[in-house]
Amino acid sequence: MRRRTNNNNNGNNNKKNNSHTSSSLIVDQITKESSGTTLRQSDASETPEDILADSGLYKLDDRPFWKRKRFHFIIGVSVGALAAIGAASTTPTAQNHFNELQTYLALQLADIDFGGATDVVDELFGNVTGFFKPSPSSDIPFMPALSLKDELDLKPHYPVVLIPGIISSGLESWGTMEKSQKYFRKRMWGTTTMFRSVLLDKELWTEHLKLDSITGLDPEPGIKIRAAQGLDAADYFVTGYWVWARIIENLAAIGYDSNNMHLASYDWRLSFSNLETRDHYFSKLKSIIETGNRNEGRKTVIITHSMGSILFPYFLKWVEDPNYGNGGSSWTAENIETFVNIGGPILGVPKALAAMLSGETRDTMALGSFGAYLLEKFFSRRERANLLRSWGGASSMLPKGGDFIWGTNNIAPDDPIFGFQGAHPSYGNMISFTKSNAETSSSSASSATESSTTTFNEEPLDNRIGNHTAKSSIELLHENSSKEYHTMLRSNYSFGISTDKKQLKKNALDETKWSNPLESQLPNAPDMKIYCMYGVNLPTERSYYYAKSKNSHEEIFCDESNMTDARCQAQNRAQRTKEEYEEKAKEFLGSSFTGTALDEMLRPPELFINPDVNDPVHGVETGVRFADGDGTVPVLSLGYMCEPKNGGWTKHADLYNPAHIPVVLKEYKHEESESKLDVRGGRKAGDHVDILGNWEMITDILQIVSNKGNNVTQRIFSDIERYAANIQLV
């Protein structure tokens, strides 16, 4: 059930009072689109089950195939493969990989429902004139700035610094040793060089990208991967796939250039402390901001996205500390005008936990069984998890606040109905262990599905097996990872919560607390403003169903006497599946394939997301349970600190925002574009990355940097108000 409220800074719920300054109405006028608001009326006779069944929380991805991530993945892999193979298509390795990809793509495309594809063809080729002339509902450069700059009097007022998120900044090689020379100053992350390297020499690419497990720095002296610099470091990930390009070009359209707009790219693999240790990143950022202040005579607007929204508050603590930036307690008030937080996972993301624990996310689970097999061959779950754990920066996004924020085994603030969970455990069970179909007690499909969704209730022999909250999930990660990762995590980050003012003041001297807004305080800058902007109305990973792989010594001997035993039947099904994949592999990979190699590739990590758990009616697909969010970050993490009535920086300002810095929360409801050419979502996209091209949000940003931020007011579509009210910190 969704509620929509529209509040301005004074708490006025009447949006019409300031409609003449509303960027949403202006953008709607330009695009000639309109939208209505439908409030669901609850019938008194409805049961909780009825409400759950109709809840928008359980709306899974019903977008047409050409707008789904799976289709984008297939097309992206195709392009990357062609680019990579083009350089070395005559080598046996290249031919082998190309054949595998060709087979996988054919299988995946054959499996996709192309219903409605004729509409795409009609739109592309039905009108030749329209094909060569940009459609009004497809991407248009420098818009909406060109249409609005005169009407809204948009022009540069404050210097601007952009801080990108994880994986956004391109990474290039500066190593000169023999094995690195061919990559010198080429992008090892971003551009087709990355695809070519991964496909043709994955081991060498991994060797360059992986960090030392003890120091968290370069793995060896001869390997040097550094963040690309300048505005083009994060404008496009690869050619045609924009990240910051839309915001940069709109800022340029109202007069900004490289003199008053900077993109502070960074090596997102590094832990926050190592960013300064190796690259002097925070010292450089401090200098850029102070230089802008001197040159322009005005304070700076900081615009962050994703992980950048965690990194910047850390920087504000660093810059004040006498042992680091030594800027003093007044530095922020003197240098920062506004902090614009776009899609910031302020309280972390469950997705980071799954990635660190088993190298899996929704994206890998959606590939299908044979796709998952191929991914295991190219980059196994073990390899992915080990690589991710070496990147200290990625762990900054693990869930923060523990059970206070994310819930207990029995109840969570963002449960569909607080106190009633329906057919599944509370969201507070971030990880629930189940039995996979290979371990089910019945050979029938229906019984297997039922068994796979039943969590372990008996006393387990392995104390890791059970239902885990956010707090115990972090402990599970510690137990299931190396000593080096355990040490790195504890020496860089803290994921708890402090509700004592004295303890919070002590935390100001503890850098492990600086990236956690529930264990640190905002600076003493009452004139600074904070805007929290993010998308909603997209299925987003919230919790997971895991399983534990059976050890080899647990194999059961089966013969005629016990062939009807359920365990033998499950073992036989697993063996048939293995043989099926082996036959496919032999057919497509040729004589070089060996059964031993398949055993290693199909051998899952000890703990893995259970793909057998599916319940689309209740928002569960391939072992992943969804809630509302921007497709990557749940609403709970996006909005709690900024929520106007009960948020961490508002209601609990005395704890976490002692200067009472004004906070404005604005949500952007994801709406599908009418044009089938807008595979990135179009002008009203709310997706975690695609929102950087959302016209209304871009307009809001242009007003903020033009000293017209008062026109950007509170707006809430999601249930974040209810979630925040359910959290009782004190």
Residue pairs with C-beta under 8 A, 6 or more apart in sequence:
1 40
1 42
1 51
1 54
1 55
1 56
1 719
2 40
2 56
2 717
2 718
2 719
3 39
3 716
3 719
3 721
3 722
4 37
4 39
4 716
4 717
5 13
5 715
5 716
5 721
6 13
6 14
6 15
6 713
6 714
6 715
6 716
7 13
7 644
7 713
7 714
7 715
7 716
8 15
8 17
8 18
8 713
8 714
9 662
9 664
9 710
9 713
9 714
11 644
15 22
15 715
18 711
18 713
19 25
21 710
21 711
22 711
22 713
23 696
23 699
23 700
23 703
23 711
23 712
24 696
24 715
26 148
26 151
26 152
26 699
27 144
27 683
27 695
27 696
27 699
28 34
28 35
30 144
30 147
30 148
30 695
31 136
31 137
31 683
31 695
33 674
33 684
35 671
40 54
42 51
48 417
48 420
48 422
49 422
51 416
51 417
52 58
52 416
52 417
52 420
52 422
52 618
53 617
55 416
56 537
56 628
57 416
57 619
57 626
57 627
57 628
58 416
58 616
58 617
58 618
58 619
58 626
59 539
59 619
60 539
60 616
60 619
60 621
60 626
61 68
61 539
63 672
64 115
64 116
64 676
65 71
65 112
65 113
65 114
65 115
65 116
65 117
66 117
66 120
66 676
66 679
67 672
67 676
67 678
67 679
67 681
69 363
69 366
70 108
70 112
70 366
70 367
71 112
72 679
73 363
73 367
74 105
74 108
74 109
77 101
77 105
78 101
78 105
79 195
80 192
80 195
80 196
80 199
80 238
81 97
81 98
81 101
81 195
81 199
83 192
83 195
83 196
84 94
84 192
84 195
84 196
84 198
84 199
84 200
85 94
85 97
85 98
85 199
87 196
87 200
88 94
88 200
89 95
89 98
91 200
93 200
94 199
94 200
96 589
96 590
96 592
97 199
97 200
97 378
99 588
99 589
99 590
100 374
100 377
100 588
100 589
101 374
103 584
103 588
104 370
104 371
104 374
107 368
107 370
107 371
108 367
108 368
108 371
111 368
119 676
120 676
123 675
123 676
123 677
124 131
124 677
125 131
134 140
135 675
135 677
137 673
137 674
137 675
137 677
137 678
137 682
137 683
138 675
138 677
138 678
138 682
139 246
139 678
139 680
139 693
141 249
142 249
142 250
142 252
142 253
143 250
143 695
144 250
144 695
144 698
144 699
145 154
145 249
145 250
145 251
145 253
145 254
145 698
145 702
146 253
148 154
148 699
148 702
149 155
149 253
149 254
149 702
152 699
152 702
152 703
152 706
152 708
153 706
153 708
154 254
154 702
154 703
154 706
154 708
155 254
155 255
155 706
156 254
156 255
156 256
156 260
156 705
156 706
157 298
157 705
157 706
157 707
158 296
158 298
158 299
158 300
158 301
158 337
158 338
158 705
158 707
159 260
159 261
159 262
159 289
159 292
159 293
159 295
159 296
159 298
159 300
159 301
160 251
160 256
160 260
160 261
160 262
160 300
160 301
160 303
160 705
161 261
161 262
161 263
161 264
161 285
161 288
161 289
161 292
161 300
161 301
161 302
161 303
162 234
162 244
162 247
162 248
162 261
162 262
162 263
162 264
162 303
162 304
162 305
163 264
163 266
163 302
163 303
163 304
163 305
163 308
163 309
163 311
163 312
164 233
164 234
164 243
164 244
164 263
164 265
164 266
164 268
164 305
164 306
164 308
165 268
165 304
165 305
165 306
165 307
165 308
165 309
165 343
166 268
166 306
166 307
166 393
166 394
166 397
167 189
167 237
167 268
168 234
168 237
168 243
168 244
168 265
168 268
168 305
168 306
169 189
169 227
169 228
169 233
169 234
169 265
169 266
169 267
169 268
170 187
170 189
170 190
170 191
170 227
170 228
170 233
170 234
170 237
170 265
171 187
171 188
171 189
171 190
171 209
171 225
171 226
171 227
171 228
171 267
171 269
172 185
172 186
172 187
172 188
172 225
172 226
172 227
172 228
173 180
173 183
173 184
173 185
173 186
173 188
173 208
173 223
173 224
173 225
174 184
174 185
174 224
174 225
174 226
175 181
175 183
175 184
175 208
175 222
175 223
175 224
175 225
176 184
176 222
177 222
177 223
179 204
179 207
179 222
180 208
180 222
180 223
180 224
183 193
183 197
183 208
186 193
187 193
187 194
187 228
188 194
188 197
188 205
188 208
188 209
188 225
189 209
189 225
190 228
190 236
190 237
190 238
191 238
191 239
192 238
192 239
194 205
194 238
195 238
197 204
197 205
198 205
198 378
198 379
199 378
202 378
202 379
206 383
206 387
207 219
207 223
208 223
208 225
209 225
209 269
209 387
210 219
210 386
210 387
210 390
211 217
211 218
211 219
211 269
211 270
211 390
211 391
211 392
212 218
212 219
212 220
212 390
213 389
213 390
213 482
213 484
213 485
213 488
214 484
214 487
216 270
216 271
216 274
216 390
216 392
216 488
217 270
217 274
217 277
217 278
218 224
218 225
218 278
225 267
225 269
226 267
226 279
227 233
227 265
227 266
227 267
227 268
227 279
228 265
229 265
230 258
230 263
230 265
231 244
231 248
231 258
231 261
231 262
231 263
233 263
233 265
234 243
234 244
234 263
234 265
235 242
235 243
235 244
235 245
235 248
235 263
236 242
236 243
236 245
237 243
242 680
242 692
242 693
243 689
243 692
244 263
244 305
244 692
246 692
246 693
246 698
247 303
247 692
247 698
247 701
248 261
248 263
250 698
250 701
250 702
251 261
251 701
251 702
251 705
252 261
254 702
254 706
256 705
259 295
260 292
260 295
260 296
262 288
262 292
264 281
264 284
264 285
264 288
266 275
266 279
266 281
266 311
267 275
267 278
267 279
267 393
268 307
268 391
268 393
268 394
269 390
269 391
269 392
269 393
269 394
270 278
270 279
270 391
270 392
270 393
271 392
271 393
271 395
271 396
271 488
271 492
271 493
272 311
272 314
272 392
272 393
272 396
272 492
272 511
272 514
272 515
273 492
273 511
274 392
275 281
275 282
275 393
276 282
276 283
276 318
276 324
282 315
282 318
282 319
282 324
282 325
283 325
285 315
286 315
286 319
286 325
286 327
289 300
289 302
289 335
289 336
290 335
292 298
292 300
293 299
293 300
293 334
293 335
298 337
299 334
299 335
299 336
299 337
300 335
300 336
300 337
301 337
301 338
301 340
301 704
301 705
302 312
302 336
302 338
302 339
302 340
303 340
303 342
303 701
304 311
304 312
304 339
304 340
304 341
304 342
304 344
305 342
305 343
305 344
305 692
306 342
306 343
306 344
306 345
306 632
306 633
306 688
307 345
307 393
307 396
307 397
308 344
309 341
309 342
309 343
309 344
309 345
309 346
310 344
310 345
310 346
310 396
310 397
310 515
311 396
311 515
312 339
312 341
313 514
313 515
313 517
313 520
313 522
314 511
314 514
314 515
316 332
316 336
316 522
316 523
317 508
317 511
317 514
317 520
317 523
318 324
318 325
318 511
318 514
319 325
319 327
319 331
319 332
320 327
320 328
320 329
320 331
320 332
320 508
320 523
321 508
321 509
321 511
325 331
329 523
329 524
330 524
331 523
332 523
332 524
332 525
332 528
333 523
333 524
333 525
333 526
333 527
333 528
336 525
336 528
337 528
337 529
338 528
338 529
338 530
338 531
338 704
338 709
339 528
339 529
339 530
339 531
340 531
340 533
340 701
340 704
341 530
341 531
341 532
341 533
341 642
342 533
342 534
342 691
342 692
342 697
343 533
343 534
343 535
343 630
343 632
343 633
343 638
343 688
343 691
344 532
344 534
344 633
344 638
345 352
345 397
345 632
345 633
345 637
345 638
346 517
346 532
346 637
346 638
346 640
346 641
346 642
347 399
347 400
347 401
347 405
347 517
347 518
347 636
347 637
347 640
347 641
348 397
348 398
348 399
348 400
348 401
348 495
348 637
349 397
349 398
349 399
349 541
349 632
349 633
349 634
349 637
350 399
350 430
350 541
350 542
350 543
350 544
350 634
351 361
351 362
351 541
351 632
351 633
352 394
352 395
352 397
352 398
352 399
353 398
353 399
353 430
353 431
353 473
353 474
353 477
354 360
354 361
354 541
354 544
354 609
355 361
355 384
355 385
355 388
355 394
356 385
356 388
356 389
356 394
356 395
356 398
356 477
356 481
357 385
357 431
357 473
357 476
357 477
357 480
357 607
358 381
358 385
358 546
358 605
358 607
358 608
358 609
359 380
359 381
359 382
359 383
359 384
359 385
359 386
359 388
359 605
360 381
360 384
360 608
360 609
361 541
362 541
362 621
362 622
362 624
364 372
364 375
364 381
365 372
365 609
365 611
365 621
365 622
365 623
365 624
366 621
366 622
367 374
367 375
369 611
370 581
370 584
372 611
373 581
373 585
373 601
373 602
376 601
376 602
377 601
380 601
381 604
381 605
381 608
382 605
385 605
388 394
389 395
389 481
389 482
389 485
392 488
392 492
395 488
395 489
395 492
395 493
396 492
396 493
396 515
398 474
398 477
398 493
398 495
399 405
399 406
399 430
399 470
399 473
399 474
399 495
399 637
400 495
400 496
400 497
400 516
400 517
400 518
400 519
401 470
401 495
401 496
401 497
401 516
401 518
402 469
402 470
402 471
402 495
402 496
402 497
403 428
403 469
403 470
403 471
404 497
404 518
404 727
404 729
405 413
405 470
405 497
405 518
405 636
405 640
405 727
406 412
406 427
406 428
406 430
406 469
406 470
406 636
407 413
407 414
407 415
407 426
407 427
407 428
407 429
407 469
407 470
408 426
408 428
408 469
409 425
409 426
409 428
409 429
409 467
409 469
410 426
410 428
411 418
411 419
411 421
411 426
411 428
412 426
412 427
412 428
413 636
413 722
413 723
413 724
413 726
413 727
414 427
414 542
414 627
414 628
414 634
414 635
414 636
414 719
414 723
414 726
415 421
415 426
415 427
415 428
416 422
418 722
418 726
422 618
423 615
423 618
424 453
424 615
424 618
424 620
424 625
425 432
425 455
425 467
427 542
427 543
427 625
427 627
428 469
428 470
429 455
429 467
429 468
429 469
429 543
430 468
430 469
430 470
430 473
430 542
430 543
430 544
431 467
431 468
431 473
431 476
431 543
431 544
431 546
432 455
432 467
432 468
432 543
432 544
432 545
432 546
433 455
433 456
433 460
433 465
433 466
433 467
433 545
433 546
433 547
433 548
434 452
434 453
434 454
434 455
434 456
434 545
434 546
434 547
434 610
434 612
434 613
435 451
435 452
435 454
435 456
435 547
435 610
436 452
436 547
436 610
436 611
436 612
437 448
437 449
437 451
437 452
437 570
437 573
437 612
438 550
438 570
438 571
438 573
438 574
439 547
439 550
439 567
439 570
440 447
440 448
440 451
440 452
440 566
440 570
441 447
441 451
441 566
441 570
442 448
442 451
442 566
443 566
443 569
443 570
443 573
448 612
449 612
449 614
452 545
452 610
452 612
452 613
453 545
453 613
453 615
453 620
455 466
455 467
456 465
456 466
456 467
460 466
462 548
464 476
464 479
464 480
464 548
464 607
465 548
468 475
468 476
470 495
471 495
471 496
474 495
477 489
478 486
478 489
480 606
480 607
490 512
491 512
492 512
493 512
493 515
493 516
494 510
494 512
494 513
494 516
494 519
495 516
496 516
496 518
496 519
497 518
497 519
497 729
498 504
498 507
498 513
498 518
498 519
498 655
499 655
499 729
499 730
501 654
501 655
504 519
504 520
504 521
504 655
504 656
505 521
507 513
507 519
507 520
507 521
508 520
508 521
513 519
513 520
514 520
517 641
517 648
517 649
517 656
518 648
518 656
520 656
521 655
521 656
521 657
521 658
522 530
522 649
522 656
522 657
522 658
522 659
522 661
523 659
524 658
524 659
525 659
525 661
526 659
526 660
526 661
528 661
529 661
529 662
529 663
529 664
529 709
530 642
530 649
530 661
530 662
530 663
530 664
531 663
531 664
531 666
531 700
531 704
531 709
531 712
532 638
532 639
532 641
532 642
532 663
532 664
532 665
532 666
533 666
533 667
533 668
533 691
533 697
533 700
534 630
534 633
534 638
534 639
534 667
534 668
534 686
534 691
535 630
535 631
535 667
535 668
535 669
535 670
535 685
535 686
535 687
535 688
535 690
535 691
535 694
536 628
536 629
536 630
536 635
536 638
536 667
536 668
536 669
536 670
536 686
536 717
536 718
537 628
537 669
537 670
537 671
537 686
537 717
537 718
538 628
538 629
538 630
538 631
538 670
538 686
538 687
539 619
539 626
539 627
539 628
539 629
539 631
540 626
540 627
540 628
540 629
540 630
540 631
540 632
540 633
540 634
540 635
541 624
541 625
541 626
541 632
541 634
542 625
542 626
542 627
542 629
542 634
543 625
544 609
544 623
544 624
544 625
545 609
545 610
545 613
545 620
545 623
545 624
545 625
546 607
546 608
546 609
546 610
546 623
547 607
547 608
547 609
547 610
547 612
548 606
548 607
549 603
549 604
549 605
549 606
549 607
549 608
555 571
556 565
556 567
556 568
556 571
558 565
558 568
558 571
558 572
562 568
563 569
578 598
578 602
581 598
581 602
582 595
582 598
585 593
585 598
586 593
609 622
609 623
609 624
610 623
611 622
611 623
612 623
613 620
613 622
613 623
614 620
614 621
614 622
618 625
619 625
619 626
619 627
620 626
627 634
627 635
627 636
628 634
628 635
628 718
628 719
629 635
629 637
629 638
630 638
630 670
630 686
630 687
630 688
630 691
631 670
631 686
631 687
631 688
632 687
632 688
632 689
633 688
635 718
635 719
635 720
635 723
636 720
636 723
638 720
639 647
639 665
639 667
639 718
639 720
639 723
639 724
640 647
640 648
640 720
640 723
640 724
640 727
641 647
641 648
641 649
641 656
641 663
642 649
642 650
642 663
642 664
642 665
643 650
643 665
643 720
643 721
643 723
643 724
644 650
644 663
644 665
644 714
645 651
645 721
645 724
645 725
646 721
646 724
646 725
646 727
647 663
647 665
647 724
648 655
648 656
648 657
648 729
649 656
649 657
649 661
649 663
650 657
650 663
651 724
652 729
652 730
653 660
655 729
655 730
657 663
664 712
664 713
664 714
665 714
665 715
665 716
665 720
666 700
666 712
666 713
666 714
666 715
667 715
667 716
667 717
667 718
667 720
668 684
668 686
668 691
668 694
668 696
668 697
669 684
669 686
669 717
670 681
670 684
670 685
670 686
670 687
671 682
671 684
671 685
671 686
672 681
672 682
672 684
673 681
673 682
673 683
673 684
673 685
674 682
675 682
680 687
680 690
680 693
681 687
681 690
681 693
683 693
683 694
683 695
683 696
684 694
684 695
684 696
685 691
685 693
685 694
686 694
691 697
700 711
700 712
703 709
703 711
703 712
704 712
